[in-house]
Amino acid sequence: MKAVVKSRANIVPDACPCGWSQRIVTKDDGASVSFHVVTIKTDSEVHYHKKMTEIYYILKGNGSIYLDGEITPISEGSTIIIPPGVRHRAIGELELINVVSPPFDPSDEYFDGE
């Protein structure tokens, strides 16, 4: 793998179940994880992954995290580890870093009822 330098300013946000994600480091970069900055929408959707582990680090805002039916308050500086299979959603006006291992794969995003 060669070194890569990217700027968030050059990354167009993609819609996601949580809101908007700037997928800065992706599997195409050859890293063992992906790195996103996510802006949470207030009506984010409960979803889960079968393979991916996500680590959220809250950059801005206050809110809650829904994890398998439990809601826990979160704020700037909170870190949340979400293993595969855990149904989750962030609640509130938040901006967070999302580190995903293995790198994010949209085919590993599931919703109840699918």
Number of C-alpha atoms within 10 A of each C-alpha: 6 6 7 9 6 9 7 13 8 9 13 12 17 11 12 17 17 20 19 19 23 21 19 19 24 18 15 8 15 14 17 12 18 22 22 21 22 24 22 22 18 14 14 17 17 19 18 23 22 13 16 21 21 23 18 21 20 22 18 16 15 17 18 17 18 16 18 14 11 10 15 12 13 20 18 15 14 14 16 15 14 18 16 15 15 18 20 21 21 27 22 20 15 22 23 23 20 24 22 22 20 16 22 24 15 9 8 12 15 15 12 8 4 4
